[in-house]
Amino acid sequence: MISDVSASLPWIRGRILIDGEIISKGYAMREVYSQCSEDGQQVLIGETPNVDANTFMLAVDSASKAWNRGQGNWALARMEERLNALSVLRGKMCAAREMVCRSLMWEIGKTWTDAQGEFDRTIQYIDDTVEEVKRLDRDSSRFQFVGGLMAQIRRAPLGVTLCMGPFNYPLNEVFTTLIPALVMGNTAVVKIPRYGQLLWDYLLEGFQDAFPPGVVNIINGAGRNTVGPAIRSGKIDVLAFIGSSSVANKIKSSHPNPHRLRSILGLDAKNPAILLPDANIDLAAAECVRGALSFNGQRCTALKMIFVHRSIAKTFNEALVRKVESLKCGMPWEPNVQLTPLPDTAKPAYLTDLIKDAISLGAVLANPEHGGKVEGTLFHPAVLTDVPLTAKIAIEEQFGPVIPVHTYDDLSEVEQYIVESQYGAQVSIFGHDPEVVGPLVDRLVNQVCRINLNTQCQRGPDVFPFTGRKSSAEGTLSVHDALRSFSIRSMVATKQDSVGKTVVRGILDKDSSRFLTTNFLL
């Protein structure tokens, strides 16, 4: 624990990692500002690399060389070797915990508690991945005997992976794609998120010490200038991207052979909450506030639209406003603070525009004294009631502290909204009547991938599948699913005759194959 979490960061001049070498010069830099200051003024806290397309391609070429069309040492390594490398990285990360968390707090406005939570959850994700790998390895060590054939089925890597994570969880979300990609034998290029950049500088030595040259390359630059050329080169085999669907579409369509690009995507969401007439209002209000405003609502799993039945609308809206107004706004190092400055200087104006648009269409700002007030980039949460479904706030993902509430009379109106939505991540249902909730679950399970009963939308625990329908996701992430997303099933088969058995037995006895083996991790 640092003695003074409000103490500003030491100046950081970001570096990059290419082909096992940490590079500190030879590329342009961009200033990094924190929005966390008592007077609302930006604070210059460091510089981050802003490489051009040529330098970015050096990282891609390094990963491609290490992959070597599947013949590289990392791709052919035993699983035990990969887990040993992961153990080295974990140790180096833990030594850097304090400064990584402080960087998270200052650069993206995450509270000190939440910054520590993100780091610790990432370490837990590594530990859970190791245990899941061991289970997978044990299961894969068995032979199958079917139809006169004997076969061993294991998982093999896919190739060069481009990992691009979001600013709201710039450590955890990147690691939930990077770690499974690496442990399954892929090589990687990490494009650092647009906010949450400086923390990576504290991790470079860990990656350098843990992995062979070229296996992990960490770099930063304007995505619009660097990612396109990298994808068009055809050297990227796997795209691990968490961001907007429009950007994902552009990236994927740039690949010369789109059918060969494996994509694992976490994209947009517009998660609704549905309050049925028998909803517990206090519980629903508390869960909706947590679901809508945790980390300022800057989460793909945040609740972004609330539907409340008219019979309880007045009571619920009043309870919602009371809970919102009780939240503490301030700097992320302050005790018990819950709303902090937004990292994006353009975001307050966008949120203000959403509020004005909704009000012009008949919505009501239910907390006018504080709702929507802006101090620097500290945006006081706003509650909008009677929001028409034609308002922008009902259609667009606000990704910020504005809570729109729509009053409904007929549940079919809510269902139509969800069916017609281009998003399909999650939904929360608040109610208790099994004759209503049960059929509603059946109708919504084909629209979203997670239904939360009387609780907020959320990602965890990480052992649960994390995915979405429509434009919300492609592929599935969880400790279990991610290992499979970043690999492909491969097998060795032979006839169950004396020749086949003799060859297989000889390989196993000599332990001459890293793939075909009955050894497994303990």
Secondary structure, 3 states (H helix, E strand, C coil): CCCCCCCCCCCEECCEEECCEEECCCCCEEEEEECCCCCCCCEEEEEEECCCHHHHHHHHHHHHHHHHHHCCHHHHCCHHHHHHHHHHHHHHHHHCHHHHHHHHHHHHCCCHHHHHHHHHHHHHHHHHHHHHHHHHHHHHCCCEEECCEEEEEEEEECCEEEEECCCCCCCHHHHHHHHHHHHCCCEEEEECCCCCCHHHHHCHHHHHHHCCCCCEEEECCCHHHHHHHHHHCCCCCEEEEECCHHHHHHHHHHCCCHHHCEEEEECCCCEEEEECCCCCHHHHHHHHHHHHHHHHHCCCCCEEEEEEEHHHHHHHHHHHHHHHHCCCECCCCCCCCCECCCCCCCHHHHHHHHHHHHHHCCCEECCCCCCCCEECCEECCEEEECCCCCCHHHHCCCCCCEEEEEEECCHHHHHHHHHHCCEECEEEEECCCHHHHHHHHHHHCCCCCEEEECCCCCCCCCCCCECCEECCEECCECHHHHHHHCEEEEEEEEECCHHHHHHHHHHHHHCCCCCCCCCCCC
